[in-house]
């Protein structure tokens, strides 16, 4: 925490932000009321909570991605804000809200607009774009502090800001000196972070250690691209565990069960890998570990953008559709039907609720890309009827008043994915912190979001080019030979190997399922799914959320609060 004091006014940043107390005090001096706080904070880099005390009023906000969260509750007649719902649940002796637990069974994180719901009754979460104002008399209310930029900039004009913001985000990670570490998967996102960190290392700011692991799939070219990047990073220590030293998915999911987290997370599938990462990196002196989360969300255009694009630039949009049909085998008529769809966000939300248990759209056995307001996420086949109906009611209730995050489907989906990514990074940060390592996703820092989301959505994608905006921003920093990659690694082989090796342990774990005791999961149906043959991982996409929810119910948090009604 860094606090700046100017008479009766105080500003504080809690988190990763390279600002001094004196510099923050100068900013506090420009604040006359809480409405001045964001102007005073403009230009701060990193990922942090921002707090202000002005004239007896307190203002608290997190980050636009949700990596830094704000929750609040009434405690002893006072409004108390926190960054973790479980801390407030403990002091209020709150009980678990089983309806929200059912949401966590969906194949993915809880969707917008229900992703701000807390698992405990009486504890309320803020949307990432809202701050909490606590008045002098103790009353509190939410107020919007952030609006996403309009996606109006041509890529050429937006690239310089992206470059500056991403460099500042990595600088916020290295500013404390010492040793920092980073994933180096071979993808453009983590590779960019490593080259930016190496620039800081050359200035004597920090030493860099990279971590990469090899996929079991012989045709996954991540390894080759990671090796190519590593060869261009002189003076950097590279750690590459042998395949037999690196844990498979689903290995020892109970290994980190004693670490309390505020909500279930799909990270449980990777428990053994998380522990191995922390051990390898802290063993080399790292104090902070960077990962590339957020890069896909910001620098790829997801299929719903075509729904917007075809209305403003029909010829260019249909050229894109032809490209996708040629290279990704998109079926024509289902795609045309989606392009013609005129459902509002509320209509789509209600229709989605009604189809929670149906099969995802497919044509001739191939998945159909969704151009709707969100992904075609389903409840798992092992969810009970009560669990399904509970989620349907929550979605229908939300559909009565919910507004999209942006008027355009493409920008809305990008923002929803950013917030889902922020949620995942926040959960992982809580786990890594207990293992002695700070966890950072520089792509999800506010300044990077502002710059990337201002670029036209259609220009975040280009036929034959991968992440063209990020590639242009990193030109001259990352070698052209590395930026030229146009593929993305695929990990089905790792899924199958992990499930095959750990199937018996998973079956034993779910034989005494806490989720089954609550009436949310049919244990026999889950057992059948685990024993079936699955040609692709899609059929078991919900296994990660279900496993995360199961382990959360066994965690110290669920045991020490009021429990499950």
C-alpha positions as CSV (number, residue, x, y, z in Angstrom):
1,X,0.0,0.0,0.0
2,X,1.2,3.5,-0.8
3,X,-0.6,6.5,0.8
4,X,-0.5,10.1,-0.3
5,X,-1.6,12.7,2.2
6,X,-2.6,16.3,1.4
7,X,-4.1,17.9,4.5
8,X,-7.4,16.1,5.3
9,X,-7.4,14.3,1.9
10,X,-5.9,10.9,1.3
11,X,-5.3,8.8,-1.7
12,X,-4.1,5.2,-1.5
13,X,-3.1,2.5,-4.0
14,X,-3.1,-1.1,-2.9
15,X,-1.5,-3.5,-5.3
16,X,1.1,-3.2,-8.1
17,X,1.7,0.4,-8.9
18,X,5.2,2.1,-9.1
19,X,4.2,5.4,-7.5
20,X,5.8,7.0,-4.4
21,X,4.0,8.5,-1.4
22,X,5.2,12.0,-2.3
23,X,4.0,11.7,-5.9
24,X,0.6,10.4,-4.6
25,X,0.4,13.2,-2.1
26,X,0.9,15.7,-5.0
27,X,-2.0,14.0,-6.8
28,X,-4.1,14.1,-3.6
29,X,-3.6,17.8,-3.4
30,X,-5.5,18.2,-6.7
31,X,-8.6,16.5,-5.2
32,X,-11.4,18.7,-3.9
33,X,-14.2,16.1,-3.8
34,X,-14.5,12.4,-4.7
35,X,-15.5,13.4,-8.3
36,X,-11.9,14.5,-8.8
37,X,-10.3,11.2,-7.9
38,X,-10.0,9.7,-11.4
39,X,-8.6,12.8,-12.9
40,X,-6.0,12.9,-10.1
41,X,-5.1,9.2,-10.7
42,X,-4.8,9.5,-14.4
43,X,-1.5,8.1,-15.7
44,X,-1.0,5.6,-12.9
45,X,0.1,2.2,-14.2
46,X,-0.2,-1.3,-12.9
47,X,-3.0,-3.2,-11.3
48,X,-4.4,-1.9,-8.0
49,X,-7.3,-0.8,-5.8
50,X,-7.6,3.0,-5.6
51,X,-9.0,4.4,-2.4
52,X,-9.7,8.0,-1.4
53,X,-10.9,9.8,1.7
54,X,-12.2,13.3,1.0
55,X,-14.4,15.4,3.3
56,X,-15.6,12.5,5.4
57,X,-16.5,10.4,2.3
58,X,-14.7,7.2,1.3
59,X,-14.4,6.1,-2.3
60,X,-13.1,2.6,-3.2
61,X,-12.7,1.0,-6.7
62,X,-10.9,-2.0,-8.2
63,X,-9.8,-2.5,-11.8
64,X,-11.8,-2.5,-15.0
65,X,-11.0,-6.1,-15.7
66,X,-12.1,-7.3,-12.3
67,X,-8.6,-8.6,-11.3
68,X,-9.0,-6.2,-8.4
69,X,-12.5,-6.7,-7.0
70,X,-14.6,-4.7,-4.5
71,X,-17.2,-6.4,-2.3
72,X,-19.1,-5.0,0.6
73,X,-21.4,-5.9,3.5
74,X,-22.9,-4.4,6.6
75,X,-20.8,-5.3,9.7
76,X,-21.9,-4.1,13.1
77,X,-24.0,-1.4,11.5
78,X,-21.2,-0.1,9.3
79,X,-20.5,-0.6,5.6
80,X,-17.2,-2.5,5.2
81,X,-15.5,-2.9,1.8
82,X,-13.0,-5.7,1.0
83,X,-11.3,-7.3,-2.0
84,X,-12.5,-10.8,-1.0
85,X,-16.0,-12.0,-0.3
86,X,-14.8,-14.8,2.0
87,X,-13.3,-12.3,4.5
88,X,-16.6,-10.5,4.9
89,X,-18.5,-13.8,5.0
90,X,-16.3,-14.9,7.9
91,X,-17.0,-11.8,10.1
92,X,-20.7,-11.8,9.2
93,X,-21.1,-15.6,9.6
94,X,-22.8,-15.7,6.3
95,X,-24.3,-18.8,4.7
96,X,-23.5,-20.0,1.2
97,X,-26.1,-19.1,-1.4
98,X,-26.7,-22.4,-3.1
99,X,-28.2,-20.7,-6.2
100,X,-24.9,-19.0,-7.0
101,X,-23.1,-22.3,-6.4
102,X,-25.2,-23.8,-9.2
103,X,-24.1,-21.0,-11.5
104,X,-20.5,-22.3,-11.1
105,X,-21.4,-25.6,-12.8
106,X,-21.8,-23.9,-16.2
107,X,-19.1,-24.8,-18.7
108,X,-17.1,-21.7,-18.0
109,X,-17.1,-19.0,-15.3
110,X,-20.4,-17.5,-14.3
111,X,-21.6,-15.4,-17.2
112,X,-22.3,-11.7,-17.4
113,X,-24.6,-10.2,-16.0
114,X,-24.5,-12.7,-13.1
115,X,-20.7,-12.7,-12.6
116,X,-20.8,-10.1,-9.9
117,X,-22.9,-12.3,-7.5
118,X,-21.1,-13.4,-4.3
119,X,-21.5,-16.9,-3.0
120,X,-22.5,-15.7,0.5
121,X,-25.8,-14.2,1.4
122,X,-25.5,-10.6,2.6
123,X,-22.2,-10.0,0.7
124,X,-22.5,-7.9,-2.4
125,X,-20.0,-7.6,-5.3
126,X,-19.6,-4.5,-7.4
127,X,-19.4,-4.6,-11.2
128,X,-15.8,-3.9,-12.2
129,X,-16.9,-0.5,-13.7
130,X,-18.4,0.6,-10.4
131,X,-16.9,2.1,-7.4
132,X,-18.3,2.2,-3.8
133,X,-19.0,5.5,-2.2
134,X,-19.3,5.4,1.6
135,X,-20.9,8.6,3.0
136,X,-20.0,10.1,6.4
137,X,-23.2,8.8,7.9
138,X,-22.3,5.2,6.9
139,X,-24.7,4.9,3.9
140,X,-23.1,3.4,0.8
141,X,-23.9,3.3,-2.9
142,X,-22.4,2.1,-6.1
143,X,-21.4,4.7,-8.8
144,X,-19.9,4.1,-12.2
145,X,-16.2,5.1,-12.5
146,X,-15.2,3.5,-15.8
147,X,-16.7,3.4,-19.3
148,X,-15.1,1.3,-22.1
149,X,-13.8,3.4,-25.0
150,X,-15.7,3.5,-28.2
151,X,-13.9,1.1,-30.7
152,X,-13.4,3.8,-33.3
153,X,-9.6,4.1,-33.8
154,X,-8.0,2.6,-37.0
155,X,-5.3,0.1,-36.0
156,X,-2.5,2.3,-37.2
157,X,-3.6,5.1,-34.8
158,X,-4.2,2.8,-31.9
159,X,-1.0,0.8,-32.0
160,X,1.3,3.5,-30.4
161,X,-1.0,3.7,-27.4
162,X,-1.1,-0.1,-27.1
163,X,2.7,-0.3,-27.2
164,X,3.1,2.4,-24.5
165,X,0.5,0.9,-22.2
166,X,1.8,-2.6,-22.4
167,X,5.4,-1.4,-21.8
168,X,4.1,0.5,-18.8
169,X,2.3,-2.5,-17.5
170,X,5.4,-4.7,-17.6
171,X,7.4,-1.8,-16.1
172,X,5.0,-1.9,-13.2
173,X,6.0,-5.6,-12.7
174,X,9.8,-5.0,-12.9
175,X,9.9,-1.7,-11.0
176,X,10.6,-3.4,-7.7
177,X,13.8,-4.9,-9.0
178,X,15.0,-8.3,-8.0
179,X,14.0,-11.3,-10.1
180,X,10.7,-11.7,-11.9
181,X,9.5,-14.6,-14.0
182,X,7.2,-15.2,-16.9
183,X,5.5,-17.9,-18.8
184,X,7.1,-18.4,-22.3
185,X,4.6,-20.7,-23.9
186,X,5.5,-19.8,-27.5
187,X,2.4,-17.8,-28.0
188,X,2.5,-14.1,-28.9
189,X,1.2,-12.9,-25.6
190,X,3.7,-14.3,-23.2
191,X,6.5,-13.8,-25.7
192,X,5.7,-10.1,-25.9
193,X,5.9,-9.9,-22.1
194,X,9.3,-11.6,-22.0
195,X,10.8,-9.2,-24.5
196,X,9.4,-6.2,-22.8
197,X,10.8,-7.5,-19.4
198,X,14.2,-8.1,-21.0
199,X,14.3,-4.4,-22.0
200,X,13.8,-3.5,-18.3
201,X,16.4,-6.1,-17.3
202,X,18.9,-4.5,-19.7
203,X,18.4,-1.2,-17.7
204,X,19.2,-3.0,-14.5
205,X,15.7,-3.0,-13.2
206,X,15.1,-6.7,-12.8
207,X,16.4,-10.1,-13.8
208,X,14.0,-12.4,-15.9
209,X,13.5,-16.1,-15.6
210,X,11.2,-17.8,-18.1
211,X,9.1,-21.0,-17.7
212,X,7.9,-23.2,-20.6
213,X,6.6,-26.7,-20.7
214,X,6.1,-29.0,-23.6
215,X,2.8,-30.4,-24.9
216,X,2.3,-34.1,-25.3
217,X,1.0,-33.5,-28.8
218,X,3.7,-34.0,-31.5
219,X,2.1,-31.5,-33.8
220,X,1.8,-28.7,-31.3
221,X,4.3,-26.1,-32.5
222,X,4.3,-24.0,-29.2
223,X,7.6,-25.7,-28.2
224,X,9.4,-24.7,-31.5
225,X,8.2,-21.1,-31.2
226,X,9.1,-20.9,-27.6
227,X,12.6,-22.1,-28.4
228,X,12.9,-19.6,-31.1
229,X,11.9,-16.8,-28.8
230,X,14.2,-18.0,-26.0
231,X,17.2,-18.0,-28.4
232,X,16.6,-14.3,-29.0
233,X,16.5,-13.5,-25.2
234,X,20.2,-13.4,-24.2
235,X,21.0,-13.1,-20.5
236,X,17.7,-14.7,-19.5
237,X,17.5,-17.9,-17.5
238,X,15.1,-20.4,-19.2
239,X,13.5,-23.2,-17.3
240,X,12.0,-26.1,-19.3
241,X,11.0,-29.1,-17.2
242,X,11.2,-32.5,-18.8
243,X,7.8,-34.0,-19.8
244,X,8.0,-36.6,-17.1
245,X,8.7,-33.9,-14.5
246,X,5.8,-31.7,-15.4
247,X,2.4,-32.8,-13.9
248,X,-0.5,-33.8,-16.1
249,X,-3.9,-32.1,-15.9
250,X,-6.1,-33.4,-13.1
251,X,-3.0,-34.6,-11.1
252,X,-3.6,-34.3,-7.3
253,X,-6.6,-31.9,-7.4
254,X,-6.7,-32.0,-3.6
255,X,-3.1,-30.8,-3.3
256,X,-4.0,-27.2,-2.7
257,X,-7.3,-27.8,-1.0
258,X,-6.1,-26.1,2.2
259,X,-5.7,-22.7,0.5
260,X,-8.9,-20.7,1.0
261,X,-10.3,-18.9,-2.1
262,X,-13.4,-16.8,-2.3
263,X,-15.1,-18.9,-4.9
264,X,-14.7,-22.0,-7.0
265,X,-12.3,-21.9,-9.9
266,X,-11.3,-24.1,-12.9
267,X,-7.7,-23.7,-11.8
268,X,-8.1,-26.8,-9.5
269,X,-7.5,-28.9,-12.6
270,X,-4.0,-27.5,-12.7
271,X,-3.3,-27.7,-8.9
272,X,-0.1,-29.7,-9.3
273,X,1.2,-27.5,-12.1
274,X,0.5,-24.4,-10.0
275,X,2.5,-25.9,-7.1
276,X,5.3,-26.9,-9.5
277,X,5.4,-23.4,-11.1
278,X,5.6,-21.7,-7.7
279,X,8.3,-24.0,-6.5
280,X,10.4,-23.7,-9.7
281,X,10.2,-19.9,-9.8
282,X,10.6,-19.0,-6.1
283,X,13.5,-21.5,-6.1
284,X,15.2,-19.1,-8.6
285,X,14.4,-16.1,-6.5
286,X,11.3,-14.8,-8.4
287,X,9.0,-12.5,-6.5
288,X,6.4,-12.0,-9.3
289,X,5.3,-14.3,-12.1
290,X,3.8,-12.9,-15.3
291,X,1.3,-14.7,-17.6
292,X,-0.2,-13.8,-20.9
293,X,-3.9,-13.9,-19.9
294,X,-5.9,-11.1,-21.6
295,X,-4.0,-11.2,-24.8
296,X,-6.6,-13.3,-26.7
297,X,-9.5,-11.3,-25.2
298,X,-8.0,-7.9,-26.4
299,X,-6.2,-8.7,-29.6
300,X,-8.5,-11.3,-31.3
301,X,-11.8,-10.5,-32.9
302,X,-14.4,-13.1,-31.9
303,X,-17.0,-14.3,-34.4
304,X,-19.8,-12.0,-33.0
305,X,-17.9,-9.0,-34.5
306,X,-19.1,-10.2,-37.9
307,X,-22.7,-9.5,-36.9
308,X,-21.8,-5.9,-36.5
309,X,-19.4,-5.7,-39.4
310,X,-21.8,-7.1,-42.0
311,X,-24.2,-4.2,-41.2
312,X,-21.7,-1.5,-41.8
313,X,-19.3,-3.1,-44.3
314,X,-21.2,-6.0,-46.0
315,X,-18.8,-6.7,-48.8
316,X,-15.7,-6.8,-46.4
317,X,-17.7,-8.9,-43.9
318,X,-18.7,-11.5,-46.4
319,X,-15.1,-11.7,-47.6
320,X,-14.1,-12.5,-44.0
321,X,-16.9,-15.2,-43.9
322,X,-15.5,-16.8,-47.1
323,X,-12.1,-16.9,-45.5
324,X,-13.4,-18.6,-42.4
325,X,-15.4,-21.1,-44.5
326,X,-12.3,-22.0,-46.5
327,X,-9.9,-22.4,-43.6
328,X,-12.1,-23.3,-40.6
329,X,-14.9,-25.1,-42.5
330,X,-17.7,-22.9,-41.2
331,X,-21.1,-24.2,-42.5
332,X,-22.8,-21.6,-44.7
333,X,-26.5,-21.7,-43.8
334,X,-26.1,-21.7,-40.0
335,X,-23.7,-18.8,-40.3
336,X,-26.1,-16.8,-42.5
337,X,-28.9,-17.4,-40.1
338,X,-26.8,-16.1,-37.2
339,X,-25.8,-13.0,-39.2
340,X,-29.5,-12.3,-39.9
341,X,-30.4,-12.7,-36.2
342,X,-31.7,-9.4,-34.6
343,X,-32.1,-10.6,-31.0
344,X,-31.5,-8.0,-28.3
345,X,-29.2,-8.9,-25.4
346,X,-32.2,-9.5,-23.2
347,X,-33.9,-11.7,-25.7
348,X,-30.7,-13.7,-26.2
349,X,-30.3,-14.1,-22.5
350,X,-33.8,-15.5,-22.1
351,X,-33.4,-17.8,-25.0
352,X,-30.1,-19.0,-23.7
353,X,-31.7,-19.8,-20.3
354,X,-34.4,-22.0,-22.1
355,X,-31.7,-24.0,-23.9
356,X,-29.3,-24.7,-21.1
357,X,-29.5,-28.5,-21.4
358,X,-29.8,-28.8,-25.2
359,X,-26.9,-29.8,-27.4
360,X,-24.7,-26.9,-28.7
361,X,-25.5,-25.9,-32.3
362,X,-23.8,-28.1,-34.9
363,X,-23.9,-28.8,-38.6
364,X,-22.9,-32.2,-40.0
365,X,-21.2,-33.0,-36.7
366,X,-19.1,-29.8,-36.7
367,X,-19.6,-27.0,-34.2
368,X,-21.2,-23.8,-35.4
369,X,-19.4,-20.6,-34.4
370,X,-21.6,-18.4,-32.2
371,X,-22.2,-14.9,-33.4
372,X,-24.7,-14.2,-30.5
373,X,-24.2,-12.0,-27.5
374,X,-22.2,-14.7,-25.8
375,X,-21.0,-18.3,-26.1
376,X,-23.3,-21.3,-26.2
377,X,-22.5,-22.5,-22.7
378,X,-24.5,-25.4,-21.3
379,X,-25.1,-27.0,-17.9
380,X,-23.3,-30.4,-17.6
381,X,-25.2,-33.6,-18.2
382,X,-24.7,-34.5,-14.6
383,X,-26.4,-31.4,-13.2
384,X,-29.7,-32.2,-11.4
385,X,-33.0,-30.8,-12.6
386,X,-33.0,-28.5,-9.5
387,X,-29.6,-27.1,-10.4
388,X,-30.7,-26.4,-14.0
389,X,-34.0,-24.8,-13.0
390,X,-32.1,-22.6,-10.5
391,X,-29.7,-21.3,-13.1
392,X,-32.6,-20.8,-15.6
393,X,-34.5,-18.7,-13.0
394,X,-31.4,-16.5,-12.4
395,X,-30.9,-15.9,-16.1
396,X,-34.6,-15.1,-16.7
397,X,-34.6,-12.7,-13.8
398,X,-31.5,-11.0,-15.1
399,X,-33.0,-10.8,-18.7
400,X,-35.7,-8.5,-17.4
401,X,-33.3,-5.6,-16.9
402,X,-29.8,-6.4,-18.1
403,X,-27.9,-4.2,-20.5
404,X,-25.0,-5.3,-22.7
405,X,-21.5,-4.1,-21.8
406,X,-21.4,-2.4,-25.2
407,X,-23.9,-1.7,-28.0
408,X,-21.9,-3.8,-30.5
409,X,-21.8,-7.6,-30.1
410,X,-18.1,-7.8,-30.9
411,X,-17.1,-5.2,-28.2
412,X,-19.6,-6.6,-25.7
413,X,-18.1,-10.2,-26.1
414,X,-14.6,-8.9,-25.8
415,X,-15.5,-7.0,-22.5
416,X,-17.3,-10.1,-21.1
417,X,-14.2,-12.3,-21.9
418,X,-11.9,-9.7,-20.3
419,X,-13.9,-9.8,-17.1
420,X,-14.0,-13.6,-17.1
421,X,-10.2,-13.5,-17.6
422,X,-9.9,-11.0,-14.7
423,X,-11.9,-13.3,-12.5
424,X,-9.6,-16.3,-13.3
425,X,-6.4,-14.2,-12.7
426,X,-7.8,-13.0,-9.4
427,X,-8.5,-16.6,-8.2
428,X,-5.0,-17.7,-9.3
429,X,-3.5,-14.7,-7.5
430,X,-5.0,-15.8,-4.3
431,X,-3.5,-19.3,-4.7
432,X,0.0,-18.1,-5.8
433,X,0.1,-15.6,-2.9
434,X,-0.2,-18.4,-0.4
435,X,2.7,-20.1,-2.3
436,X,4.9,-17.0,-1.9
437,X,4.7,-15.6,-5.5
438,X,2.8,-12.6,-6.8
439,X,0.9,-13.3,-9.9
440,X,0.4,-10.7,-12.7
441,X,-1.4,-10.5,-16.0
442,X,-0.2,-7.2,-17.5
443,X,-2.6,-7.4,-20.5
444,X,-5.4,-6.9,-18.0
445,X,-4.1,-3.6,-16.5
446,X,-6.5,-0.7,-17.0
447,X,-4.2,1.3,-19.3
448,X,-3.8,-1.7,-21.7
449,X,-7.6,-2.3,-21.7
450,X,-8.2,1.4,-22.5
451,X,-5.7,1.4,-25.5
452,X,-6.7,-2.0,-27.0
453,X,-10.4,-1.7,-26.7
454,X,-10.3,1.7,-28.5
455,X,-9.2,-0.1,-31.8
456,X,-11.9,-1.0,-34.2
457,X,-13.0,-4.5,-33.5
458,X,-12.8,-5.7,-37.1
459,X,-9.2,-4.5,-37.3
460,X,-8.2,-6.7,-34.3
461,X,-8.4,-9.6,-36.9
462,X,-7.1,-9.9,-40.4
463,X,-7.1,-12.8,-42.8
464,X,-3.8,-14.5,-42.8
465,X,-2.4,-12.5,-39.9
466,X,-2.5,-13.4,-36.2
467,X,-3.3,-10.6,-33.7
468,X,-2.2,-7.9,-36.1
469,X,-2.6,-5.0,-33.6
470,X,-0.4,-6.7,-31.0
471,X,2.2,-7.7,-33.7
472,X,2.4,-4.1,-34.9
473,X,2.7,-2.8,-31.3
474,X,5.6,-5.2,-30.6
475,X,7.4,-4.5,-33.9
476,X,11.0,-3.6,-33.1
477,X,10.8,-5.1,-29.6
478,X,10.0,-8.7,-30.6
479,X,11.9,-10.1,-33.6
480,X,9.9,-10.2,-36.8
481,X,10.7,-13.9,-37.1
482,X,8.9,-14.5,-33.8
483,X,6.0,-12.1,-34.6
484,X,5.3,-13.9,-37.8
485,X,3.6,-16.9,-36.2
486,X,0.1,-17.5,-37.4
487,X,-0.8,-20.7,-35.5
488,X,-2.0,-21.5,-32.0
489,X,-1.1,-24.6,-30.0
490,X,-3.8,-27.3,-29.4
491,X,-3.9,-29.3,-26.2
492,X,-6.4,-32.2,-26.7
493,X,-3.6,-34.7,-26.3
494,X,-2.7,-33.3,-22.9
495,X,-6.4,-33.4,-21.8
496,X,-6.7,-37.1,-22.8
497,X,-3.4,-38.1,-21.2
498,X,-4.4,-36.3,-17.9
499,X,-7.8,-37.8,-17.8
500,X,-6.5,-41.3,-18.6
501,X,-3.8,-41.1,-15.9
502,X,-6.1,-39.6,-13.2
503,X,-9.5,-41.1,-14.0
504,X,-9.5,-43.5,-11.0
505,X,-8.6,-40.7,-8.6
506,X,-11.4,-38.5,-9.9
507,X,-13.9,-41.3,-9.6
508,X,-12.8,-41.9,-6.0
509,X,-13.1,-38.1,-5.3
510,X,-16.6,-37.9,-6.6
511,X,-17.8,-41.1,-4.9
512,X,-18.2,-38.9,-1.8
513,X,-19.3,-35.7,-3.6
514,X,-20.3,-32.7,-1.6
515,X,-22.1,-31.3,-4.7
516,X,-24.2,-34.4,-4.7
517,X,-25.1,-33.9,-1.1
518,X,-26.4,-30.4,-1.9
519,X,-28.6,-31.8,-4.7
520,X,-26.7,-30.0,-7.5
521,X,-25.0,-33.0,-9.1
522,X,-26.2,-36.5,-10.0
523,X,-23.2,-38.6,-8.8
524,X,-24.1,-41.6,-11.0
525,X,-24.4,-39.4,-14.1
526,X,-21.0,-37.8,-13.4
527,X,-19.4,-41.2,-12.9
528,X,-20.8,-42.4,-16.3
529,X,-19.4,-39.4,-18.1
530,X,-16.0,-39.9,-16.5
531,X,-16.0,-43.5,-17.7
532,X,-17.1,-42.8,-21.3
533,X,-14.8,-42.4,-24.2
534,X,-14.6,-38.7,-25.4
535,X,-13.1,-38.1,-28.8
536,X,-12.7,-34.4,-28.0
537,X,-12.5,-32.5,-24.7
538,X,-15.8,-30.7,-25.5
539,X,-18.0,-33.3,-23.9
540,X,-16.2,-32.8,-20.6
541,X,-15.8,-29.0,-20.8
542,X,-17.8,-28.7,-17.5
543,X,-15.5,-31.1,-15.6
544,X,-13.2,-28.2,-14.6
545,X,-15.9,-26.0,-13.1
546,X,-17.5,-29.0,-11.4
547,X,-14.2,-30.1,-10.0
548,X,-13.5,-26.6,-8.8
549,X,-16.9,-26.4,-7.1
550,X,-16.4,-29.7,-5.5
551,X,-13.1,-28.8,-4.0
552,X,-14.4,-25.4,-2.9
553,X,-17.1,-27.0,-0.9
554,X,-14.4,-29.1,0.9
555,X,-12.2,-26.0,1.5
556,X,-11.7,-24.2,4.8
557,X,-13.9,-21.3,3.6
558,X,-17.0,-23.4,3.1
559,X,-16.3,-25.2,6.4
560,X,-15.7,-22.1,8.6
561,X,-18.6,-19.8,7.4
562,X,-22.2,-20.5,8.0
563,X,-22.2,-23.4,5.6
564,X,-24.6,-24.4,2.9
565,X,-28.4,-24.1,3.6
